[in-house]
Amino acid sequence: MIAGMTASSIGLLFLAGAGTSPAQSNDTALIARAKAIHSRVIKLDTHNDIEPANFTPDCNYTMRLTTQVNIPKMVEGGMDVSFMIAYVGQGPLTPEGFDDAYRQVVAKFDAVHRLTEKIAPDNIGLALTPADVLALHKKNLRIAVIGIENGYPIGNDIKRVKEFYDRGGRYMSLAHNGNSQLADSNTGEVQGYLYNNGLSPLGREVIAEMNRLGMMVDLSHPSKGANMEAIRLSKAPVIASHSGVRALADVSRNMDDEQLLALKKNGGVIQVVGFTSYVKTDSKERTEALAKLREEFGLTQAAGRGGAGFGGGRGRGGAAANTSRTCPVEVPGAAPQVRGAGGGRGRGNAALEALSPERRADYDKRLAEIDTKFPAASRANVKDFVNHIDYAVKLIGIDHVGISSDFDGGGGIDGWNSAAEAFNVTLELVRRGYTEEQIGKLWSGNLLRVWGEVEKVAQKLRKG
């Protein structure tokens, strides 16, 4: 018998041990360690879309809205920094198109300023520099930063780059889905390019002006050729604010190894995105079978999961608030909305609806056969997402990889479908063996470092 222990106490010890396996004990310890790490590192997401109608006195991010990001959900998930996006979809390259895009983007700049300066200054502050991020974090405030998605609203006026910087924009992509006046888009792989898979003369000037001002160049959405040219031209490190690894999910929105290696050489960072159709795609066999079926029935290419990476269920609104709308406050106990679920089935296509009943029945029968033989990919989860992080870290190093979601713009995966679930990403990183220092780099350190280096380059350029 062990000294100092009675038979009954030994029995209790045995029963306690029988109720907790070593694996359970290890998992409990791992979760506790992950929670401690999550509480200490700064968590920063480089891409969250916004709708100005949710930035009004009566309906705003102090409320728990159905949006994937708002202050209550950031607090619940321990998220510290949200890059709120001044996004405008690609429209016609005409004076009228440029004017409309400008109105839309200004409304989004104004929305973020309204939130941080009038609606909730005691809860969230606007950061214009990496130092601002650290200072606001020390004050225990949530932090907003503004990113610009699509240079389309610049029109042909390069002076607007400085205007957008002065309004708070700290990164900008030169295109979205569809070629802009500045750069070819990833969608050009299917739809064709304007600038031979590259930048326009104005686009090259814009990159130089962004370098001079200290605005990060964003590679998410332009074409590969445009990105490679941007990397060559930029005097400062660049970012990909929300992209995946093409070797794991072959869509045009993701970066292949050549782009990733060029990004590393440039000193930049890829913010790996938790967007299900950029994380996990249908098999090559399914994709080819669906394409063949659509071609046979005279249907246009659909934008489902595993397609060319267009659209993606963005659900983004216009510039102006609709005064008649109902504020989308989340109902307690309601099931969360599943975003970015993808589809890959080609439903909703006008040409499909126009088929005769006999042809439609034949199409549906053939589609069902494809579904049976080559099932659609299940929705991506946190493990699938961290696989992309793992791949990028192994290829280009821990210092060049970060984290993003594209929440409220189509993003979301099982286990990380809102800012409230951010801990699950940290937990999976801990399970994979990442250290606290590495996790800090992934969540924010690398992006803040690149941002700071962009500022230093700008200071040198302005000094001449």
C-alpha positions as CSV (number, residue, x, y, z in Angstrom):
1,M,0.0,0.0,0.0
2,I,1.2,3.5,-0.8
3,A,2.3,5.4,2.4
4,G,-0.3,7.7,3.8
5,M,-3.1,6.3,1.7
6,T,-6.0,4.2,2.8
7,A,-7.7,1.5,0.8
8,S,-10.7,3.6,0.3
9,S,-8.7,6.6,-1.1
10,I,-6.8,4.2,-3.4
11,G,-10.2,3.1,-4.7
12,L,-11.4,6.6,-5.3
13,L,-8.2,7.3,-7.2
14,F,-8.8,4.3,-9.4
15,L,-12.3,5.4,-10.1
16,A,-11.2,8.9,-11.0
17,G,-8.6,7.6,-13.3
18,A,-11.0,5.2,-14.9
19,G,-13.3,8.1,-15.8
20,T,-10.7,10.1,-17.7
21,S,-8.5,8.5,-20.3
22,P,-5.0,9.8,-21.1
23,A,-6.3,11.0,-24.5
24,Q,-9.1,13.0,-22.8
25,S,-6.6,14.5,-20.3
26,N,-4.2,15.5,-23.1
27,D,-7.1,17.0,-25.1
28,T,-8.2,19.1,-22.1
29,A,-4.7,20.3,-21.6
30,L,-4.3,21.2,-25.3
31,I,-7.6,23.1,-25.4
32,A,-6.5,25.0,-22.3
33,R,-3.2,25.9,-23.9
34,A,-4.9,26.9,-27.1
35,K,-7.3,29.2,-25.1
36,A,-4.3,30.8,-23.4
37,I,-2.6,31.4,-26.7
38,H,-5.7,32.8,-28.3
39,S,-6.1,35.3,-25.4
40,R,-2.6,36.6,-25.8
41,V,-2.0,37.0,-29.5
42,I,-3.6,39.7,-31.6
43,K,-6.2,38.2,-33.9
44,L,-6.5,40.1,-37.2
45,D,-8.7,39.3,-40.2
46,T,-7.8,41.1,-43.4
47,H,-11.1,40.8,-45.2
48,N,-14.6,41.4,-43.9
49,D,-17.2,42.9,-46.2
50,I,-19.7,45.6,-45.0
51,E,-23.1,47.0,-45.9
52,P,-23.5,50.7,-45.1
53,A,-27.1,50.1,-44.0
54,N,-25.7,48.3,-41.0
55,F,-23.7,51.4,-40.0
56,T,-26.6,53.7,-38.9
57,P,-27.6,54.9,-35.4
58,D,-30.5,52.5,-35.4
59,C,-28.8,49.5,-36.9
60,N,-25.2,48.9,-36.4
61,Y,-22.3,46.7,-35.3
62,T,-22.9,47.3,-31.6
63,M,-25.8,44.9,-32.1
64,R,-25.6,41.1,-32.6
65,L,-26.7,41.2,-36.2
66,T,-26.9,38.2,-38.6
67,T,-23.7,39.5,-40.2
68,Q,-20.7,37.2,-39.6
69,V,-18.8,40.1,-38.2
70,N,-20.0,42.6,-35.6
71,I,-18.7,43.8,-32.2
72,P,-20.5,41.2,-30.1
73,K,-19.3,38.4,-32.3
74,M,-15.7,39.8,-32.3
75,V,-15.8,39.9,-28.5
76,E,-17.2,36.4,-28.3
77,G,-14.5,35.0,-30.6
78,G,-11.7,37.1,-29.2
79,M,-11.2,38.8,-32.6
80,D,-9.3,42.0,-32.3
81,V,-8.9,43.5,-35.7
82,S,-11.3,43.6,-38.7
83,F,-10.2,45.0,-42.1
84,M,-13.6,46.4,-43.2
85,I,-13.8,46.4,-47.0
86,A,-14.7,49.3,-49.3
87,Y,-15.8,46.9,-52.1
88,V,-17.4,47.8,-55.4
89,G,-18.2,45.2,-58.0
90,Q,-16.8,45.6,-61.5
91,G,-19.1,47.6,-63.9
92,P,-18.7,49.3,-67.2
93,L,-15.5,51.2,-68.0
94,T,-17.4,54.4,-68.7
95,P,-17.6,57.8,-67.0
96,E,-21.0,56.8,-65.7
97,G,-19.7,53.5,-64.4
98,F,-16.8,55.2,-62.7
99,D,-19.0,57.8,-61.1
100,D,-21.4,55.2,-59.7
101,A,-18.5,53.1,-58.3
102,Y,-17.1,56.2,-56.7
103,R,-20.4,57.0,-54.9
104,Q,-20.5,53.4,-53.7
105,V,-17.0,53.3,-52.3
106,V,-17.3,56.6,-50.5
107,A,-20.4,55.4,-48.8
108,K,-18.4,52.5,-47.4
109,F,-15.5,54.7,-46.2
110,D,-18.1,56.9,-44.5
111,A,-19.8,53.9,-42.9
112,V,-16.6,52.8,-41.1
113,H,-15.8,56.4,-40.0
114,R,-19.4,56.7,-38.7
115,L,-19.0,53.5,-36.6
116,T,-15.6,54.3,-35.1
117,E,-16.2,58.1,-34.6
118,K,-19.9,58.5,-33.8
119,I,-21.7,55.2,-33.2
120,A,-19.3,53.2,-31.0
121,P,-16.0,55.1,-30.3
122,D,-15.9,53.5,-26.9
123,N,-16.0,50.0,-28.4
124,I,-14.0,50.2,-31.6
125,G,-11.3,52.5,-33.1
126,L,-10.0,53.1,-36.6
127,A,-6.3,52.2,-37.2
128,L,-4.3,54.0,-39.8
129,T,-0.9,52.5,-38.9
130,P,0.4,49.3,-37.3
131,A,1.2,51.4,-34.3
132,D,-2.4,52.4,-34.1
133,V,-3.4,48.8,-34.0
134,L,-1.1,48.2,-31.0
135,A,-2.2,51.3,-29.2
136,L,-5.9,50.6,-29.6
137,H,-5.4,47.0,-28.5
138,K,-3.7,48.2,-25.3
139,K,-6.9,50.2,-24.7
140,N,-8.9,47.0,-25.0
141,L,-10.8,48.3,-28.0
142,R,-11.8,46.4,-31.1
143,I,-10.0,47.7,-34.2
144,A,-11.2,48.6,-37.7
145,V,-8.9,49.1,-40.6
146,I,-10.2,49.9,-44.1
147,G,-9.2,47.9,-47.2
148,I,-10.3,48.6,-50.8
149,E,-11.4,45.8,-53.0
150,N,-11.2,46.8,-56.7
151,G,-9.5,49.9,-57.9
152,Y,-12.5,50.5,-60.3
153,P,-13.8,53.5,-58.3
154,I,-10.5,55.4,-59.1
155,G,-11.7,55.8,-62.6
156,N,-9.0,57.4,-64.7
157,D,-8.1,59.9,-62.0
158,I,-4.9,58.8,-60.2
159,K,-5.4,61.6,-57.6
160,R,-8.1,59.4,-56.1
161,V,-5.5,57.0,-54.9
162,K,-4.4,59.7,-52.4
163,E,-8.0,60.6,-51.7
164,F,-8.8,57.0,-50.7
165,Y,-5.6,56.8,-48.6
166,D,-6.6,60.0,-46.8
167,R,-10.1,58.4,-46.2
168,G,-8.3,55.5,-44.5
169,G,-7.7,52.9,-47.2
170,R,-4.6,50.9,-46.3
171,Y,-4.7,48.3,-49.0
172,M,-6.2,48.0,-52.5
173,S,-6.6,45.4,-55.2
174,L,-6.5,46.6,-58.7
175,A,-9.3,44.4,-60.0
176,H,-12.1,42.2,-58.8
177,N,-14.1,39.7,-60.9
178,G,-14.0,41.2,-64.3
179,N,-11.1,43.2,-65.9
180,S,-10.9,46.8,-64.6
181,Q,-9.2,49.9,-66.1
182,L,-6.1,49.0,-64.0
183,A,-5.6,45.3,-64.3
184,D,-6.8,42.0,-65.7
185,S,-8.9,39.8,-63.5
186,N,-8.6,36.1,-62.5
187,T,-11.8,35.7,-64.4
188,G,-9.9,36.4,-67.6
189,E,-8.8,32.7,-67.6
190,V,-12.3,32.0,-69.0
191,Q,-13.6,35.3,-70.1
192,G,-10.5,36.8,-71.7
193,Y,-8.1,39.6,-70.8
194,L,-7.9,43.3,-71.7
195,Y,-4.1,43.8,-71.1
196,N,-2.6,40.5,-72.2
197,N,-2.9,39.0,-68.7
198,G,-1.3,42.0,-67.0
199,L,-1.6,45.6,-65.9
200,S,-2.7,48.6,-67.9
201,P,-0.4,51.6,-68.1
202,L,-2.6,53.4,-65.5
203,G,-2.4,50.3,-63.3
204,R,1.4,50.6,-63.3
205,E,1.1,54.2,-62.3
206,V,-1.3,53.3,-59.5
207,I,1.1,50.8,-58.0
208,A,3.9,53.5,-57.9
209,E,1.5,55.9,-56.3
210,M,0.4,53.3,-53.7
211,N,4.1,52.7,-52.9
212,R,4.6,56.4,-52.5
213,L,1.7,56.8,-50.1
214,G,2.2,53.6,-48.1
215,M,-0.9,51.7,-49.3
216,M,-0.4,47.9,-49.5
217,V,-0.8,46.4,-53.0
218,D,-3.4,43.5,-52.8
219,L,-3.0,40.5,-55.2
220,S,-6.4,38.9,-54.4
221,H,-8.6,38.9,-57.5
222,P,-6.3,40.2,-60.3
223,S,-5.0,37.6,-62.8
224,K,-1.7,35.7,-62.3
225,G,0.0,37.8,-65.0
226,A,-1.2,41.0,-63.4
227,N,0.0,39.8,-60.0
228,M,3.4,38.8,-61.2
229,E,3.8,42.2,-62.9
230,A,2.7,44.0,-59.7
231,I,5.2,42.0,-57.7
232,R,8.0,43.0,-60.1
233,L,7.0,46.7,-60.1
234,S,6.3,47.2,-56.4
235,K,9.1,48.7,-54.4
236,A,7.4,47.5,-51.2
237,P,6.1,44.1,-50.0
238,V,2.7,43.1,-51.3
239,I,-0.2,41.1,-49.8
240,A,-2.9,38.7,-51.0
241,S,-5.6,39.8,-48.6
242,H,-7.9,36.7,-49.1
243,S,-6.6,33.9,-51.3
244,G,-6.0,30.2,-51.1
245,V,-3.4,27.7,-52.4
246,R,-4.1,26.6,-55.9
247,A,-2.2,23.3,-55.5
248,L,-5.0,22.3,-53.1
249,A,-8.0,23.9,-54.7
250,D,-7.6,24.6,-58.4
251,V,-9.6,27.8,-58.9
252,S,-8.4,31.0,-60.6
253,R,-8.8,33.0,-57.4
254,N,-6.1,31.0,-55.6
255,M,-2.3,31.5,-55.9
256,D,-0.1,28.8,-57.6
257,D,3.4,28.0,-56.4
258,E,5.1,30.4,-58.8
259,Q,3.1,33.3,-57.4
260,L,3.7,32.2,-53.8
261,L,7.4,31.9,-54.3
262,A,7.5,35.4,-56.0
263,L,5.5,36.7,-53.0
264,K,8.1,35.3,-50.6
265,K,11.0,36.9,-52.6
266,N,9.1,40.2,-52.5
267,G,8.8,39.9,-48.7
268,G,5.0,39.8,-48.8
269,V,2.3,37.7,-47.1
270,I,-0.7,35.6,-48.3
271,Q,-3.7,35.8,-46.0
272,V,-5.1,32.3,-46.5
273,V,-8.9,32.6,-46.8
274,G,-11.6,30.5,-45.1
275,F,-13.9,30.6,-48.1
276,T,-15.2,27.1,-48.7
277,S,-15.0,27.1,-52.5
278,Y,-11.4,28.3,-52.4
279,V,-10.5,25.8,-49.8
280,K,-12.1,22.6,-51.1
281,T,-13.2,22.0,-54.7
282,D,-15.0,19.2,-56.6
283,S,-12.8,16.5,-58.0
284,K,-11.3,17.0,-61.5
285,E,-13.5,14.2,-62.8
286,R,-16.7,15.9,-61.5
287,T,-15.7,19.3,-62.8
288,E,-14.9,17.8,-66.3
289,A,-18.1,15.8,-66.3
290,L,-20.3,18.8,-65.4
291,A,-18.6,20.9,-68.1
292,K,-19.1,18.3,-70.7
293,L,-22.8,17.9,-69.7
294,R,-23.4,21.7,-69.9
295,E,-21.7,21.9,-73.2
296,E,-23.8,19.1,-74.6
297,F,-27.0,20.8,-73.5
298,G,-25.9,24.2,-74.7
299,L,-25.7,25.7,-71.2
300,T,-23.4,28.5,-70.1
301,Q,-20.7,28.0,-67.5
302,A,-22.2,28.1,-64.1
303,A,-20.4,29.7,-61.1
304,G,-20.8,26.8,-58.7
305,R,-18.2,25.2,-56.4
306,G,-15.1,24.2,-58.3
307,G,-15.7,26.5,-61.2
308,A,-13.6,29.4,-62.3
309,G,-13.8,31.2,-58.9
310,F,-16.3,33.9,-60.0
311,G,-18.8,35.5,-57.7
312,G,-19.1,33.2,-54.8
313,G,-22.3,34.2,-53.2
314,R,-21.1,37.6,-52.1
315,G,-24.4,38.9,-51.0
316,R,-23.0,42.5,-51.0
317,G,-25.4,45.4,-51.0
318,G,-25.3,48.8,-52.7
319,A,-24.0,52.0,-51.3
320,A,-27.1,53.5,-49.8
321,A,-29.0,52.4,-46.8
322,N,-32.5,51.2,-47.5
323,T,-34.6,53.1,-44.9
324,S,-37.5,50.6,-45.3
325,R,-35.4,47.5,-44.5
326,T,-35.6,45.6,-41.2
327,C,-32.4,45.6,-39.2
328,P,-31.0,42.1,-39.3
329,V,-30.7,41.4,-35.6
330,E,-29.9,37.8,-34.9
331,V,-32.7,35.9,-33.1
332,P,-31.4,34.1,-30.0
333,G,-31.3,30.4,-30.4
334,A,-31.7,30.6,-34.2
335,A,-29.5,28.3,-36.3
336,P,-26.6,30.3,-37.8
337,Q,-26.7,30.9,-41.6
338,V,-24.4,28.8,-43.6
339,R,-22.4,31.0,-46.0
340,G,-20.4,30.2,-49.0
341,A,-21.8,26.7,-49.3
342,G,-21.2,26.4,-53.0
343,G,-23.1,24.1,-55.3
344,G,-21.5,23.1,-58.5
345,R,-24.8,21.8,-60.0
346,G,-25.6,24.6,-62.4
347,R,-29.1,25.3,-61.1
348,G,-30.7,28.6,-61.7
349,N,-29.2,29.0,-65.2
350,A,-31.6,30.7,-67.5
351,A,-30.7,28.4,-70.4
352,L,-31.4,25.4,-68.2
353,E,-34.8,26.7,-67.3
354,A,-35.5,27.2,-71.1
355,L,-35.0,23.5,-71.9
356,S,-38.0,21.5,-73.0
357,P,-39.5,19.2,-70.4
358,E,-38.0,16.2,-72.2
359,R,-34.6,17.7,-72.4
360,R,-34.7,18.9,-68.8
361,A,-35.6,15.4,-67.7
362,D,-32.7,14.0,-69.6
363,Y,-30.4,16.6,-68.2
364,D,-31.5,15.9,-64.6
365,K,-31.1,12.1,-65.2
366,R,-27.5,12.6,-66.5
367,L,-26.8,15.1,-63.6
368,A,-27.9,12.5,-61.1
369,E,-25.6,9.9,-62.6
370,I,-22.7,12.3,-62.3
371,D,-23.7,13.0,-58.6
372,T,-23.6,9.3,-57.9
373,K,-20.3,8.6,-59.8
374,F,-18.5,11.8,-58.7
375,P,-20.2,13.2,-55.6
376,A,-19.9,16.9,-54.9
377,A,-17.3,17.9,-52.4
378,S,-18.5,18.4,-48.8
379,R,-18.3,21.8,-47.3
380,A,-14.8,22.8,-46.2
381,N,-14.0,22.8,-42.5
382,V,-11.3,24.2,-40.3
383,K,-9.0,21.2,-40.9
384,D,-9.3,21.7,-44.7
385,F,-8.5,25.4,-44.2
386,V,-5.4,24.8,-42.0
387,N,-4.2,22.4,-44.7
388,H,-3.8,25.5,-46.9
389,I,-1.9,27.2,-44.2
390,D,0.3,24.2,-43.7
391,Y,1.1,24.0,-47.5
392,A,2.0,27.7,-47.7
393,V,4.1,27.6,-44.6
394,K,6.1,24.6,-45.9
395,L,6.6,26.2,-49.3
396,I,7.3,29.9,-48.4
397,G,7.9,29.9,-44.7
398,I,6.0,31.0,-41.6
399,D,6.8,34.7,-42.1
400,H,4.8,34.9,-45.3
401,V,1.5,33.4,-44.3
402,G,-1.6,34.9,-42.5
403,I,-5.3,34.4,-41.9
404,S,-8.5,35.9,-43.4
405,S,-12.1,34.9,-43.8
406,D,-13.9,37.0,-46.4
407,F,-16.8,37.0,-43.9
408,D,-20.0,38.8,-45.2
409,G,-18.6,38.4,-48.7
410,G,-19.2,34.7,-49.2
411,G,-16.6,33.4,-46.7
412,G,-17.1,30.8,-44.0
413,I,-16.3,27.2,-43.4
414,D,-17.6,24.6,-40.9
415,G,-16.2,25.5,-37.6
416,W,-15.3,29.1,-38.5
417,N,-18.5,30.6,-39.9
418,S,-18.3,33.9,-38.0
419,A,-15.9,36.0,-35.9
420,A,-17.5,34.3,-32.9
421,E,-15.8,31.0,-33.8
422,A,-12.3,32.3,-34.3
423,F,-10.9,30.1,-31.5
424,N,-11.4,27.0,-33.5
425,V,-8.7,28.2,-35.9
426,T,-6.2,28.7,-33.1
427,L,-7.2,25.3,-31.7
428,E,-6.4,23.5,-34.9
429,L,-3.1,25.3,-35.2
430,V,-2.2,24.2,-31.8
431,R,-3.2,20.6,-32.7
432,R,-0.8,20.8,-35.7
433,G,2.1,21.8,-33.4
434,Y,2.4,25.5,-34.2
435,T,4.0,27.4,-31.3
436,E,2.5,30.6,-29.7
437,E,5.1,32.7,-31.6
438,Q,4.1,31.1,-34.9
439,I,0.4,31.5,-34.2
440,G,1.0,35.2,-33.4
441,K,2.7,35.6,-36.7
442,L,-0.1,33.9,-38.6
443,W,-2.9,35.8,-36.9
444,S,-1.4,39.3,-37.1
445,G,2.4,39.5,-36.8
446,N,3.2,39.0,-40.4
447,L,0.6,41.3,-41.8
448,L,1.6,44.1,-39.3
449,R,5.2,43.6,-40.2
450,V,4.5,43.9,-44.0
451,W,2.3,47.0,-43.4
452,G,5.1,48.6,-41.4
453,E,7.6,47.9,-44.1
454,V,5.3,49.4,-46.7
455,E,5.2,52.6,-44.6
456,K,9.0,52.7,-44.4
457,V,9.3,52.3,-48.2
458,A,6.8,55.2,-48.6
459,Q,8.8,57.4,-46.3
460,K,12.0,56.8,-48.3
461,L,10.2,57.4,-51.6
462,R,8.7,60.7,-50.4
463,K,12.1,61.9,-49.2
464,G,13.3,61.3,-52.8
